């Protein structure tokens, strides 16, 4: 009975640990300002099914898209076999689901499911090797950007290696189990298409050794899953879960459409409509734009946690391609890093943020980066999970212009011309038609 006790204790610990950190992440996201995205539920649900579940934007680049689909499908479908492993772990039994349905019509479905899991696992294995090669041997340019140095690259490689470990363990478990079945040591199941090819590896071993390898595979796989759940909250692979809510709350407006600042409208609108009722409290002025993560809305912060660091946004950014400092991926990574830092600050101060003298703009993201953006929306279009780096860039620009009166000289001249001449050009309104007098 020691095995199910150990398994149950580990399961409870992992569940508590993951829930604890999931609540912290949720709290961090809700640091952001409120925004109402409860409209168009049907369209939002279709967007989630298409983009997150259907991987529609991944396959725009066919090779990585298909490879990612193999890994994604393996992750989803193996949860069925994981269910049996959990049942066995708690009960101390062996293939409890099979024993419950053996001899019924469902046994065929079980056999099909396990074999499908094995096939998709092999495809995922190939995809994982391919992704490791693209990052470390071929060294694709988008994985070699400055923001990917250090931990981000190690994080990606660690997860890819963990996937290889998980697939190896499940194949070891199934092939050793088939050998034990052949010797009459365990309850007989149907043949498995892939693992049956490795059964011969164990044929010359003693029964106790085969039992040992089967247990190593079983415990290795479940410990890998447990480790992944513990590791997930500090990894970019949090997108496995957050891609679904993030795509559901996608921006459904036209790309590039600016949000209206109610505080500005409250000042301007009464000049045109005396009956206009202000929507903001004049005694509680709000900050225009964003200097720190507190100034962004919760969807911006959800975007940051959902970022997969795939770099498609940066590889499509014309400013980055032409050597500018801007990298949309870095914008999202910096926002997440600052948000994590703010969360730790709150943890250390009883849930209240204490000013640490830092901010997202300045300490993490420079003005050079945000003014390099030409607001073309290429990054938004390319993101496979509908993240919007441009929204954060625009908010930081708003802060600089409207709160700090800071802007590049070219824009300052344009602002002055609009203020004085009613147009971006340095001509008074009375002189605008002078060109018609030229011969």
C-alpha positions in Angstrom: 0.0 0.0 0.0 3.0 2.3 0.1 2.9 3.1 -3.6 -0.7 4.6 -3.6 0.0 6.5 -0.5 3.1 8.1 -2.0 1.3 8.8 -5.2 -1.7 10.4 -3.5 0.5 12.6 -1.3 2.4 13.8 -4.4 -0.8 14.4 -6.3 -2.2 16.5 -3.5 1.0 18.5 -3.1 1.2 19.2 -6.9 -2.5 20.2 -7.0 -2.1 22.6 -4.0 1.2 24.0 -5.4 -0.3 24.6 -8.8 -3.5 26.1 -7.5 -1.5 28.4 -5.2 0.6 29.8 -8.0 -2.4 29.9 -10.4 -4.2 32.2 -7.9 -1.1 34.5 -7.8 -1.0 34.7 -11.6 -4.7 35.6 -11.6 -4.1 38.2 -9.0 -1.3 39.7 -11.0 -3.4 39.9 -14.1 -6.2 41.6 -12.2 -3.7 44.3 -11.1 -4.5 45.8 -14.5 -7.4 48.2 -15.1 -10.8 46.8 -15.7 -12.0 46.5 -19.3 -15.4 45.2 -20.5 -14.9 42.3 -23.0 -18.2 40.6 -22.3 -19.7 41.4 -25.7 -20.1 39.2 -28.8 -19.9 35.9 -26.9 -20.7 33.8 -30.0 -17.9 35.5 -32.1 -15.5 35.2 -29.2 -16.2 31.5 -28.7 -15.7 30.9 -32.5 -12.4 32.8 -32.4 -11.2 30.7 -29.5 -12.2 27.4 -31.2 -10.5 28.5 -34.5 -7.3 30.1 -33.1 -6.6 28.3 -29.8 -8.2 24.9 -30.3 -7.9 24.7 -34.1 -4.4 26.2 -34.3 -5.4 28.2 -37.4 -2.7 30.8 -37.2 0.0 28.3 -36.5 -0.2 26.6 -39.8 0.3 29.9 -41.7 3.9 28.7 -41.5 3.3 25.1 -42.5 6.4 23.2 -41.2 6.5 24.6 -37.7 2.7 24.7 -37.7 2.3 21.0 -38.5 5.0 20.0 -36.0 3.5 22.1 -33.3 0.1 20.5 -34.0 1.7 17.0 -33.4 2.9 18.1 -30.0 -0.4 19.9 -29.2 -2.4 16.9 -30.2 -0.2 14.6 -28.2 -0.6 16.8 -25.2 -4.4 16.8 -25.5 -4.9 13.1 -26.3 -2.4 11.6 -23.8 -4.6 13.1 -21.0 -6.8 10.0 -21.6 -4.0 7.6 -20.8 -3.0 9.9 -18.0 -6.4 9.5 -16.5 -5.8 5.7 -16.2 -2.4 6.3 -14.7 -3.9 8.5 -12.0 -6.6 5.9 -11.3 -4.0 3.2 -11.0 -1.8 5.4 -8.8 -4.5 6.1 -6.3 -5.9 2.6 -6.3 -2.6 0.8 -6.5 -4.0 -1.3 -9.4 -2.8 -1.9 -13.0 -4.8 -0.7 -16.0 -8.0 -0.3 -14.1 -9.9 1.1 -17.0 -9.0 -1.8 -19.3 -10.0 -4.3 -16.6 -13.4 -2.6 -16.1 -14.2 -2.7 -19.9 -12.5 -5.9 -21.0 -14.9 -8.1 -22.9 -17.3 -5.2 -23.6 -17.8 -3.2 -26.8 -15.6 -0.4 -25.2 -12.5 -2.6 -25.3 -12.1 -1.9 -29.0 -12.3 1.9 -28.3 -9.6 1.5 -25.6 -7.3 -0.3 -28.0 -7.9 2.3 -30.7 -7.3 5.1 -28.2 -4.0 3.7 -26.8 -2.7 3.0 -30.3 -3.7 6.5 -31.5 -1.9 7.9 -28.5 1.2 6.0 -29.4 1.2 7.1 -33.1 0.7 10.7 -32.2 3.4 10.4 -29.5 5.9 9.2 -32.2 4.9 12.2 -34.4 5.4 14.5 -31.4 8.8 12.9 -30.7 9.8 13.7 -34.3 8.5 17.3 -33.9 10.3 17.8 -30.7 13.6 16.7 -32.2 12.9 19.0 -35.1 12.3 22.0 -32.8 15.4 21.3 -30.8 17.4 21.2 -34.1 15.8 24.5 -35.3 16.8 26.2 -32.1 20.3 24.7 -31.4 21.7 23.4 -34.7 20.0 25.4 -37.5 19.8 28.3 -35.1 16.9 30.2 -36.7 17.5 34.0 -36.5 14.3 34.7 -34.5 15.6 32.4 -31.7 18.9 34.2 -31.5 17.6 37.7 -30.7 19.0 39.5 -27.6 15.9 38.9 -25.5 16.3 35.2 -26.0 19.7 35.0 -24.4 20.0 33.1 -21.1 16.9 31.8 -19.4 14.4 32.0 -22.3 16.5 29.6 -24.4 17.1 27.3 -21.5 13.4 27.3 -20.7 12.5 26.2 -24.2 15.2 23.5 -24.4 14.3 22.2 -21.0 10.6 21.7 -21.9 11.5 20.1 -25.3 13.8 17.7 -23.5 11.1 17.0 -20.9 8.7 16.1 -23.8 11.2 13.5 -25.1 11.6 12.1 -21.6 7.8 11.8 -21.2 7.4 10.0 -24.5 10.3 7.7 -23.8 8.8 6.8 -20.4 5.3 6.0 -21.8 6.8 3.8 -24.5 9.0 2.0 -22.0 6.0 1.5 -19.8 3.8 0.0 -22.6 6.5 -2.2 -24.2 7.6 -3.6 -20.8 4.0 -4.2 -19.9 3.4 -6.1 -23.2 6.3 -8.4 -22.3 4.9 -9.0 -18.8 1.5 -9.8 -20.4 3.2 -12.3 -22.7 4.7 -14.0 -19.6 1.3 -14.0 -17.9 2.4 -11.6 -15.2 -0.2 -9.0 -15.8 -3.8 -8.8 -17.2 -3.6 -9.2 -20.9 -4.6 -6.2 -23.2 -4.6 -5.8 -26.9 -1.4 -5.3 -28.8 0.0 -1.8 -29.1 1.2 -0.8 -32.6 4.3 1.2 -31.6 5.5 -0.2 -28.3 5.1 -3.8 -29.5 8.1 -3.1 -31.7 10.2 -2.5 -28.6 8.9 -5.5 -26.6 11.9 -7.6 -27.8 14.3 -5.4 -25.8 13.0 -7.0 -22.6 12.7 -10.6 -23.9 16.1 -11.6 -22.5 15.6 -10.0 -19.1 14.4 -11.5 -15.9 10.8 -11.0 -15.0 11.8 -8.8 -12.0 14.0 -6.6 -14.3 11.1 -6.2 -16.7 8.8 -5.2 -13.8 11.4 -2.7 -12.8 11.6 -1.1 -16.2 7.7 -1.0 -16.4 7.6 0.8 -13.1 10.4 3.2 -14.1 8.4 4.1 -17.2 5.2 4.5 -15.2 6.7 6.6 -12.4 8.9 8.5 -14.8 6.0 9.6 -16.9 3.8 10.6 -13.9 6.7 12.4 -12.2 7.4 14.2 -15.4 3.8 15.4 -15.5 3.9 16.4 -11.8 7.2 18.3 -12.5 5.7 20.0 -15.5 2.7 21.2 -13.4 5.1 22.6 -10.7 7.3 24.2 -13.4 4.5 25.6 -15.6 3.7 28.8 -13.5 7.3 30.1 -14.1 7.6 29.0 -17.7 6.5 30.5 -21.0 4.5 27.3 -21.5 1.8 28.7 -19.4 0.3 29.5 -22.9 -0.9 25.9 -23.0 -3.7 27.0 -20.6 -3.9 30.7 -21.2 -4.2 30.6 -25.0 -7.9 29.7 -24.6 -9.0 32.6 -22.5 -6.7 35.0 -24.3 -8.1 34.2 -27.7 -11.6 34.3 -26.3 -11.0 37.9 -25.1 -9.3 38.9 -28.4 -9.7 42.4 -29.7 -12.6 42.1 -32.2 -12.3 45.7 -33.4 -10.5 46.8 -36.5 -6.7 46.4 -36.0 -5.1 49.8 -35.1 -8.4 51.3 -33.9 -7.4 53.5 -30.9 -9.4 53.4 -27.7 -11.2 56.6 -26.7 -9.9 58.3 -23.6 -13.0 59.2 -21.6 -11.2 61.8 -19.5 -10.3 63.7 -22.7 -13.8 63.3 -24.1 -15.1 64.8 -20.8 -13.1 68.0 -21.4 -13.8 68.4 -25.1 -17.4 67.1 -25.6 -19.2 69.8 -23.5 -17.9 72.4 -26.0 -20.1 70.7 -28.6 -22.9 69.3 -26.5 -23.9 71.3 -23.4 -26.0 68.3 -22.3 -23.1 66.0 -22.2 -22.6 64.2 -18.9 -19.0 63.5 -17.8 -18.1 59.8 -17.3 -15.1 60.4 -15.1 -14.7 62.0 -11.7 -12.9 65.4 -12.1 -11.8 65.1 -8.5 -10.0 61.9 -9.1 -7.9 62.4 -12.3 -6.6 59.4 -14.1 -3.2 58.9 -15.6 -3.1 59.1 -19.4 -1.4 56.1 -21.0 0.8 53.6 -19.1 4.1 54.0 -17.2 3.9 50.8 -15.3 1.9 47.6 -15.4 -0.8 49.1 -13.0 -1.7 51.5 -15.8 -2.4 48.7 -18.4 -5.7 46.8 -18.5 -6.0 43.2 -17.5 -6.1 42.0 -21.1 -2.7 43.6 -21.7 -1.4 41.6 -18.7 -3.1 38.4 -19.8 -1.4 38.9 -23.2 2.0 39.1 -21.4 1.5 35.8 -19.5 0.2 34.1 -22.6 3.2 35.0 -24.8 4.9 31.8 -26.2 8.1 33.6 -27.0 7.9 32.1 -30.5 9.2 35.3 -32.1 6.8 35.3 -35.0 5.9 38.9 -34.1 9.5 40.0 -34.1 10.4 38.2 -37.3 7.6 40.0 -39.1 8.3 43.5 -37.6 9.7 45.7 -40.3 11.4 47.9 -37.8 13.2 45.0 -36.2 14.1 43.6 -39.7 15.7 46.9 -40.6 17.9 46.9 -37.4 15.8 49.1 -35.1 15.8 48.2 -31.4 12.1 47.4 -31.2 11.2 43.7 -30.7 7.4 43.1 -30.0 8.3 39.8 -28.3 10.6 41.7 -25.9 7.8 44.1 -25.1 5.6 41.2 -24.0 8.5 39.5 -22.1 9.4 42.7 -20.3 5.8 43.3 -19.3 5.6 39.8 -17.9 8.9 40.2 -16.0 7.8 43.5 -14.5 4.4 42.1 -13.6 6.1 39.1 -11.9 8.3 41.6 -10.0 5.3 43.6 -8.9 3.6 40.4 -7.7 6.6 39.5 -5.6 6.6 43.0 -4.1 3.0 42.5 -3.1 3.7 39.1 -1.6 6.5 40.6 0.5 4.3 43.5 1.7 1.1 41.7 2.7 -0.7 42.0 -0.6 0.0 45.7 -1.1 2.4 47.1 -3.6 5.1 49.3 -2.2 6.8 51.7 -4.6 10.2 50.2 -5.5 11.3 53.1 -7.6 11.0 51.1 -10.9 8.6 51.1 -13.7 7.9 49.2 -16.9 8.7 52.3 -19.0 12.3 53.2 -18.5 13.6 50.3 -16.4 12.4 47.6 -18.8 11.3 49.2 -22.0 13.1 52.2 -23.4 11.6 55.2 -25.2 13.7 54.3 -28.2 11.9 51.0 -28.5 8.4 52.3 -28.4 9.0 55.2 -30.8 10.6 52.8 -33.3 7.2 51.2 -33.8 5.3 52.3 -37.0 2.0 50.8 -35.7 1.7 48.6 -38.8 0.1 45.7 -36.8 2.3 43.0 -38.3 3.0 41.7 -34.8 -0.7 41.5 -34.0 -1.4 39.7 -37.3 1.4 37.2 -36.8 0.8 36.1 -33.2 -0.6 32.6 -33.1 -2.6 33.4 -29.9 -3.9 36.9 -30.8 -1.5 38.8 -28.5 -1.5 42.6 -29.1 1.9 44.2 -28.3 0.9 47.3 -30.2 -1.7 48.1 -27.5 1.0 48.3 -24.8 3.3 50.4 -27.1 0.5 52.9 -27.8 -0.4 53.3 -24.1 3.3 54.0 -23.2 3.4 56.6 -26.0 0.3 58.2 -24.6 2.0 58.5 -21.2 5.1 60.1 -22.7 3.1 62.6 -24.8 0.2 63.4 -22.5 1.8 63.1 -19.1 5.4 63.9 -19.8 5.2 66.1 -22.9 7.9 64.0 -24.4 8.0 63.1 -28.1 10.5 62.9 -30.9 11.3 66.3 -32.5 9.5 65.3 -35.7 6.3 64.7 -33.8 6.7 67.8 -31.6 6.8 69.9 -34.8 3.7 68.2 -36.1 1.9 68.8 -32.8 2.8 72.5 -32.9 1.6 72.8 -36.5 -1.7 71.1 -35.6 -2.2 73.4 -32.6 -1.3 76.6 -34.5 -2.3 75.8 -38.1 -5.0 73.1 -37.7 -2.9 70.8 -39.9 0.4 68.9 -39.8 2.0 71.3 -42.2 3.9 74.5 -41.4 1.5 76.7 -43.4 -1.2 78.9 -42.0 -4.8 78.2 -43.1 -4.9 81.3 -45.2 -1.8 80.2 -47.2 -2.9 76.6 -47.9 -4.3 77.4 -51.4 -1.3 79.4 -52.5 -0.1 76.5 -54.6 -3.0 77.1 -57.0 -1.4 80.4 -58.0 1.8 78.8 -59.1 2.4 78.5 -62.9 
